[in-house]
Amino acid sequence: MEGRFQIDRFAVKNFRSIQECGVELAPLTFFIGPNASGKTNFVDAMLFVASALRSSLEQAIADRGGIHSILHHPIKLPTSAQFDFYLSSPMDFRCEFHLELRIIEGWSVSVAREECLIHESGAQHHYLVEDGSVKGTAAVFPAVSADRIFLSNASGLPEFRRLFDFLAGIEWTEPMPAAIYQLAQGFARAARINHPGSEYTGLAARFRNLSSNQPDRLEIIQQYLRAIAPPFDRVEVVESNNALWLRFVDKSPFGTSMPFYISQTSAGLVYSAEILLELFELPGEGKPASAVIIEEPEALLHPGAIQVIRDSFLEASRIRQVLITTHSPDLLDDPAVPAEWIRTVYRDETGTHIDVLDEGTKSVIRDHLYTPGQMLRQGGLVSKS
């Protein structure tokens, strides 16, 4: 995809199980490792920055249980946490974004240092925030707030807008019971009753917008859902009683349509629909398609559907970066998954570590002696522990 952005490397220090860890990322990257090895913590470090950009540092920290819950233990104050992104695009765009948070006695959090360097079509743009002040290439910068990431303010400047849109737009999905989606629809309905002017939110609203603005994207999603659950025919959105309700319509052997609301639908089909929506829904005009993080896509799927969802990852990775945590050999059981896309995650007494595959393992996969999935079943992709 022209103008496609991706994170080439991400590094983080002092975040949950991670003392210090950095890794190169591919257009489609699979993180494999045992439970509690730190796969989720690594990708959540990216999401932490994204959510802080969308709202505030205070909110992103509160959503994770407070600053004590997101620092690597043991904690000795004062301390800091660091997040480093290295990005690129085929459209002659390269960028580095570095964020350091300072945590002092009383658990007060502030931005100790923030730096952004952009090289785009021969031009260079940058800023550096230190000690509450900013300097850089722009003639005038907005004010600095010690408790906010400055990129949020700098997004008003066109040279920094696309970076903000990409990082703030990083999304994540994880397996949930269908009842949770139904509950979310109920909360959205209550919000509209209390605030009649508020916009519709949730899966149903997104599918309705997709149907209106990107019908070709909706049809891609529906084609995959038909392959995952063959009785499935289409998605419908119904407006009723101050709410939008998502329905999955099956086609019976007699040609009649049978609609099912989320609460009546299998969790695997609903989760697949959310995954596919994250993969194929495109942002507004002029905005880059942000990376998508998918947790354990195999969790609610029948093994027969794994190949279909894997094909969707391969297709979507041509338009946006896809990062996946998984335990599933079936998901990796395809020669189309190269060794360069796999990262192994393990944890020792110092914390979480993430490695690329060693050259011997890569050679076995490249020579088609085994697929990555076959090697995972045999313990051949397991890192140190």
C-alpha positions in Angstrom: 0.0 0.0 0.0 1.4 3.4 -1.0 2.4 5.4 2.1 2.2 2.4 4.3 3.8 3.0 7.7 5.3 0.4 10.0 7.3 0.1 13.2 10.7 -1.2 12.2 12.0 -1.5 15.8 10.5 -1.0 19.2 12.4 -0.9 22.5 11.1 -0.5 26.1 12.7 -0.3 29.5 11.2 -0.8 33.0 7.7 -1.8 32.0 6.1 -4.7 33.9 8.1 -7.9 33.3 10.5 -6.0 31.0 13.7 -4.7 32.4 15.0 -3.8 29.0 14.0 -5.3 25.6 14.1 -4.2 22.0 13.3 -6.1 18.8 13.0 -5.6 15.1 9.5 -6.0 13.7 8.2 -7.3 10.4 5.1 -6.3 8.5 3.5 -9.4 10.0 5.2 -10.5 13.3 4.3 -13.5 15.4 5.3 -13.5 19.1 5.4 -17.0 20.5 6.3 -18.1 24.0 5.0 -19.7 27.2 2.2 -18.2 29.4 3.5 -15.3 31.5 6.7 -14.9 29.4 5.8 -11.3 28.6 4.3 -11.3 25.1 1.4 -9.2 26.2 3.6 -6.9 28.3 5.7 -6.1 25.2 2.8 -5.2 22.9 1.0 -3.4 25.8 4.0 -1.0 26.1 3.1 0.2 22.6 -0.6 0.4 23.5 0.3 2.4 26.6 1.9 5.1 24.5 -1.0 5.0 22.1 -3.6 5.4 24.8 -1.6 8.1 26.5 -1.6 10.0 23.2 -5.3 9.6 22.7 -6.2 10.7 26.3 -3.5 11.4 28.8 -0.7 9.8 30.7 -2.8 9.8 33.9 -5.6 7.9 32.2 -3.3 5.4 30.5 -1.7 4.7 33.8 -5.0 4.5 35.7 -6.4 2.0 33.1 -3.4 -0.3 34.0 -3.9 -0.2 37.7 -1.6 2.7 38.6 2.1 3.4 38.0 3.1 0.8 40.6 1.5 -1.8 38.4 3.3 -1.0 35.2 6.9 -0.6 36.5 9.4 -3.5 36.5 9.9 -4.8 40.0 11.7 -4.3 42.3 11.0 -0.6 42.2 13.4 1.9 43.7 12.3 5.5 43.4 13.2 7.7 41.7 13.1 5.7 38.5 12.2 6.1 34.8 10.5 4.1 32.0 11.5 4.5 28.3 9.8 3.8 25.0 11.6 4.0 21.7 9.9 3.7 18.3 11.7 3.5 14.9 9.3 3.9 11.9 9.5 4.0 8.2 7.4 4.2 5.0 8.1 3.5 1.4 7.2 7.1 0.7 10.7 8.3 1.8 9.7 8.6 5.4 11.8 7.7 8.4 11.2 8.6 12.0 12.4 8.1 15.6 10.3 8.8 18.6 11.8 8.5 22.1 9.9 9.0 25.3 11.2 8.8 28.9 9.0 9.1 31.9 10.3 10.1 35.3 8.7 8.6 38.4 9.6 10.1 41.8 8.6 9.7 45.4 4.8 9.9 45.8 4.5 8.1 42.5 4.4 11.3 40.6 4.9 10.8 36.8 6.1 13.3 34.3 7.8 13.5 30.9 11.5 13.7 31.6 12.6 13.7 27.9 10.8 13.4 24.6 12.4 13.5 21.2 11.0 13.2 17.7 13.2 13.1 14.5 11.5 12.9 11.1 13.2 12.6 7.7 10.6 13.0 4.9 11.3 13.6 1.2 14.6 15.4 1.9 13.2 17.6 4.7 14.0 17.1 8.4 11.8 18.0 11.3 12.5 17.5 14.9 11.8 18.6 18.5 13.3 17.9 21.9 11.5 18.3 25.1 13.6 18.5 28.3 13.1 20.2 31.7 9.7 21.5 30.7 10.8 23.3 27.5 10.9 22.5 23.8 13.2 23.3 21.0 13.3 22.2 17.4 12.7 23.0 13.7 9.2 24.6 14.0 9.0 28.4 14.1 6.5 28.2 16.9 5.7 25.2 19.2 2.7 24.8 21.5 3.2 24.8 25.2 4.7 21.9 27.1 2.9 20.1 29.8 5.0 17.9 32.1 2.2 15.4 32.6 1.3 15.0 28.9 3.2 13.5 25.9 4.1 16.6 23.9 3.4 14.8 20.5 -0.3 15.3 21.3 0.2 19.0 21.3 2.6 18.9 18.4 0.0 17.0 16.3 -1.4 20.5 15.4 1.7 21.0 13.3 1.4 19.3 9.9 4.9 17.8 10.0 4.2 15.8 13.1 0.5 15.0 12.4 1.0 11.7 10.6 3.3 10.3 13.3 0.7 11.2 15.9 -2.1 9.6 13.9 -0.1 6.4 13.4 0.9 6.0 17.1 -2.4 7.1 18.6 -4.2 4.8 16.2 -2.5 1.6 17.3 -5.3 -0.8 18.2 -5.6 -4.1 20.0 -8.1 -6.9 20.2 -8.3 -10.0 22.5 -10.7 -12.9 22.8 -13.9 -12.1 24.8 -17.2 -13.9 25.4 -19.9 -12.7 23.0 -21.9 -11.5 26.1 -19.2 -8.8 26.7 -20.0 -7.3 23.3 -23.7 -7.4 24.1 -23.0 -5.7 27.4 -21.0 -3.0 25.6 -24.0 -2.4 23.3 -26.2 -1.9 26.4 -23.8 0.7 27.9 -23.7 2.5 24.5 -27.5 2.6 24.5 -27.6 3.9 28.1 -25.1 6.6 27.2 -27.3 7.8 24.2 -30.4 7.9 26.4 -28.6 10.1 29.0 -26.9 12.1 26.3 -29.1 12.1 23.2 -26.7 14.0 21.0 -23.8 11.6 21.5 -22.5 9.5 18.6 -23.0 5.8 18.3 -20.0 3.7 19.4 -19.0 0.1 19.4 -18.8 -2.7 16.8 -22.3 -2.0 15.4 -21.5 1.6 14.7 -18.2 0.7 13.0 -19.8 -1.9 10.8 -22.5 0.6 9.8 -19.9 3.2 8.9 -18.0 0.6 7.0 -21.1 -0.3 5.0 -21.6 3.4 4.1 -18.1 4.5 3.5 -16.0 1.4 2.6 -18.4 -1.2 1.2 -15.5 -3.0 -0.5 -13.8 -3.5 2.9 -17.0 -4.8 4.4 -17.3 -7.4 1.6 -13.7 -8.6 2.3 -14.7 -9.1 5.9 -17.8 -11.0 5.0 -16.0 -13.2 2.5 -13.6 -14.3 5.3 -16.5 -14.8 7.7 -18.3 -17.0 5.2 -15.2 -19.2 5.0 -14.9 -19.3 8.8 -18.6 -20.2 9.5 -20.1 -21.5 6.2 -23.8 -20.8 7.2 -22.9 -17.2 7.6 -24.1 -14.9 4.9 -23.8 -11.2 5.9 -23.6 -8.6 8.7 -26.6 -6.4 9.4 -26.9 -3.4 11.7 -30.3 -2.5 13.1 -31.2 0.8 14.8 -33.8 0.4 17.6 -34.5 2.0 21.0 -31.6 4.5 20.9 -29.1 1.8 20.0 -27.4 0.1 17.1 -27.6 -3.7 17.2 -25.2 -6.0 15.3 -26.7 -9.1 13.7 -25.1 -12.0 12.0 -27.3 -13.4 9.2 -27.1 -17.1 8.3 -28.5 -18.6 5.2 -30.5 -21.8 5.7 -30.5 -24.8 3.4 -33.9 -23.7 2.2 -32.6 -20.2 1.2 -34.3 -18.3 4.0 -32.3 -15.8 6.2 -31.9 -16.4 9.9 -30.6 -13.4 11.8 -28.8 -13.8 15.2 -27.9 -11.0 17.6 -24.4 -11.0 19.3 -25.8 -12.7 22.4 -27.1 -15.6 20.2 -23.9 -15.9 18.2 -20.8 -18.0 18.8 -18.0 -16.2 20.5 -15.6 -17.4 17.8 -17.6 -15.7 15.0 -17.9 -12.5 16.9 -14.2 -12.4 17.8 -13.4 -13.2 14.1 -15.6 -10.3 13.0 -13.7 -7.9 15.4 -10.3 -9.1 14.2 -11.3 -8.7 10.6 -12.7 -5.2 11.3 -9.4 -4.2 12.9 -7.5 -5.6 9.9 -9.4 -4.2 7.0 -11.2 -1.0 8.2 -9.1 1.9 6.9 -8.7 5.3 8.6 -9.9 8.6 7.2 -8.4 10.2 4.2 -4.8 11.3 4.7 -4.3 9.2 7.8 -1.8 6.3 7.9 -3.2 2.8 8.7 -1.9 2.1 12.2 -0.5 -1.2 13.4 -3.0 -3.7 14.8 -2.2 -6.0 17.8 -4.1 -9.2 18.0 -3.9 -11.4 21.1 -4.3 -15.2 20.7 -6.5 -15.2 17.6 -6.8 -19.0 17.9 -8.4 -18.8 21.4 -12.0 -19.0 20.3 -11.6 -20.5 16.8 -12.2 -24.0 15.6 -8.9 -25.4 14.2 -10.5 -25.5 10.7 -10.8 -21.7 10.8 -7.2 -21.0 11.7 -6.0 -21.2 8.1 -8.7 -18.7 7.1 -7.8 -16.2 9.8 -4.1 -16.7 8.9 -4.8 -15.8 5.3 -6.5 -12.6 6.5 -3.3 -11.7 8.3 -1.3 -12.2 5.2 -3.6 -10.1 3.1 -4.0 -7.3 5.7 -0.2 -7.0 6.2 0.0 -5.5 2.7 -1.9 -2.5 3.9 -1.0 -2.3 7.6 1.4 -3.8 10.1 0.0 -6.8 12.1 1.5 -8.0 15.4 0.2 -11.2 16.8 0.8 -13.1 20.1 0.0 -16.8 19.9 0.6 -20.3 21.2 -0.8 -22.0 18.1 1.3 -24.2 15.9 -1.6 -24.3 13.5 -1.4 -20.6 13.0 2.3 -21.0 11.9 1.7 -24.2 10.0 2.2 -22.7 6.5 5.3 -22.2 4.3 4.0 -18.7 3.6 5.1 -17.7 7.1 8.8 -17.0 6.8 11.2 -17.4 9.7 11.9 -13.7 9.6 8.4 -13.0 10.9 8.7 -15.0 14.1 9.9 -13.7 17.5 10.4 -16.0 20.5 9.7 -14.7 24.0 11.0 -16.0 27.2 11.5 -14.8 30.8 14.3 -15.4 33.3 15.2 -13.8 36.6 16.0 -10.5 34.9 12.7 -10.3 33.1 11.3 -10.7 29.5 13.5 -11.2 26.5 12.6 -11.4 22.8 14.7 -12.9 20.1 14.7 -13.5 16.4 15.2 -17.2 15.4 18.7 -18.4 15.2 20.3 -19.0 11.8 20.1 -22.8 12.1 16.3 -22.7 12.7 15.8 -20.1 9.9 17.7 -22.4 7.5 15.4 -25.4 8.3 12.4 -23.2 7.6 13.8 -21.6 4.5 14.7 -25.0 3.1 11.1 -26.2 3.7 12.3 -29.1 5.9 9.7 -28.1 8.4 7.1 -25.3 8.7 7.3 -23.0 11.7 4.2 -24.7 13.1 5.8 -28.2 12.9 8.9 -26.9 14.7 6.8 -25.3 17.4 5.0 -28.7 18.0 8.4 -30.3 18.4 9.8 -27.6 20.7 12.1 -26.3 18.1 11.1 -22.6 18.4 11.4 -22.4 22.2 13.9 -19.9 23.5 15.9 -20.1 26.8 13.9 -20.2 30.0 
